[in-house]
Amino acid sequence: MESRVLKPILALYVAAFILFLYGPFFVLTILSFQQGPDGGPQFPIIEWSTYWYQQIFGLTPPSRIAPLPVGEALIRSLVLAFMTMVTSTVLGVMSAQAFRRKFRGSTVVFYLIVLGMMVPGVLTGLGTSLLANNVIGITRHWYTTAFATHVAYTYPFAFLVMLAILNRFDGSVEEAAWSLGVNPWTTFRKVTFPLIFPGVLSAMLFAFTLSLDEFPRSLFAAGGTEDQTLPLAIYGTFSVEIHPNIFAFGVLTTLFSFALLSVYGVLMGLSVRRARKLAMQEDIA
Amino acid sequence: MTTETAIFRVDGVTKSYGGVKALDSVMLEAGVNEYLSLLGPSGSGKTTLLRVIAGFEVPDAGRVYFQGRDITGLPAHERGIGFVFQNFALFPHLTVRKNVAFGLMYGGETVSAAETDKRTQAVIDMVGLTGMEDRGVDQISGGQRQRVALARTLVMQPKLVLLDEPLGALDANLRGRMRNELRAIRERMGVTFLHVTGSETEALAMGDSVVVLDRGRIIQAGKPDDVYSTPASPAVAHFLNRFNLFSGKLSQGVFTGPFGTVAVPKATRAADDVYAIRYDRVRAQPIGAVTSGPALKATYIASEYLGSSVMNFFETADGKVVEVEHHLSLGAPQTFEPRQDYLLTWTPDQAIVFGREGK
């Protein structure tokens, strides 16, 4: 009875939520097909065209609107996100592994790690830039100072994901491997890691997307124009004039994110089958 | 048993968790090629003891010796002691064959691929898993998983295998079959098994000797029939789950309990005065019957059919349940009227009496 009333309401609510979530993206998508180079970033659509997409890839004749200065920034951001992903995930797995046993000061260490995602990014960025410039005296770069702030920011996410995964991990399979004469490192490689791999994937996804998207830390810690990451480069174009090429670029990056999510989904699906086997085994116990 | 023939020895091992003693100066020894069963209720420390021997836990005090060597500080993977888990702990991402070959492939000693294949196949054949080699461990039954767990351990040819309630996850039918197989496999391999169990029937049936553990202490060790017929303390008698226990007072060779006063020619020394009579030694008689021995008035509640015997439950005036077992080989069971009073009696010299006066 209750569900007959509640279910439609909840369905409506979810629909509204999704609309709200994807609404901006829809508007963006529509406007990205605006006519160019004269069409502006607003309705109505003068004429449907793919001009702005072509402009991003430099396929249009030169016009008064400069192409987006995002090429190098995109490469920098992708490399940075990859570096951050690898570092944060390795750190996250290792420290979550350490937290499987209580050690002296573990609570303090826990909060110190998690603090990285709590402190305002602007402060971390500013602090890092001051530290680099005035205290240590090194030049800021996207692959040095900005990289450090990105790791400090994404590592707690990877750590928390791995902590949750390892919390539910039944250590008896590791003990079984030890009792067969297999040393702890090989046991980790051959038993633990394959079994926690779904979690590692999630941690990687978190670290990568958070870094790719990062703005306030990069703003201060990345250095000059030749060190700009993608979000900084995009923001930079706002200060002049907004053209639909930004929207076209937004659509492309969103599609890239979906592709990334699909890869994640496929890999997850493969490893979840493994996890299900483990769960079955635990049910017996 | 001398130290020379002992395969392992646990010497005064103590282990506490947050102030609670799980093991309290435990001494234990097992010989080469022996089946030792370790009986204890949950929380008695039996799993902890096994984990200390395996090297998964470090004892607070005491030493562990294996093949004459002190291995107390040695990590688990360098000990060469097999361990079979209650939940089997199979590697869920590997096939049956890879599970069994795991130790040979990744263990400390280098074994050639050909040798690995040969030994793996031999053990798989021995435990009766031929034809299942390439299945995932989620595609086989509980009993088969148990065999994989055993095969995986035995392929390493350990001199000692620790089994932590290995039959606990199996259904009764399978448990019976696996009991026989475990014994047979062990005899063929000539390995020492230390089998931990909470089931008294399993402990008595499987062990060459039985060790009873209670609250972190070994309270009796011996041959199964000795432990069964002469439990060393009321606690042992209680775990064996075959005795009605009555508390009372033992004074100058006379035990006074709820059933009256009985002369006790021989008593075992214990901290409490307890009178124990086996379930199948008690007889129920009509209330008017004349008895020479102890007589206990009790109300019949219910009975349970156990296949080869019938268990009858009676309740005394003070609410204690007394069990009376009737073996069907001795004839048809008596029928009792529910809520009727009966007189329970037994031959006094079949009782086991514990008390401060005992020797």
Interface residues (C-beta under 8 A of the other chain):
Chain A: D170 S172 V173 E175 A176 A177 W178 S179 L180 G181 V182 N183 P184 T186 T187 K190 V191 P194 L195 R274 R276 K277 L278 M280 Q281 E282 I284 A285
Chain B: A54 G55 F56 P75 A76 H77 E78 R79 G80 I81 G82 F83 F85 Q86 N87 F88 A89 L90 F91 P92 H93 F102 G103 Y106 G107 G108 E109 G136 V137 D138 G142 R145 A149 R152 T153 M156 A169
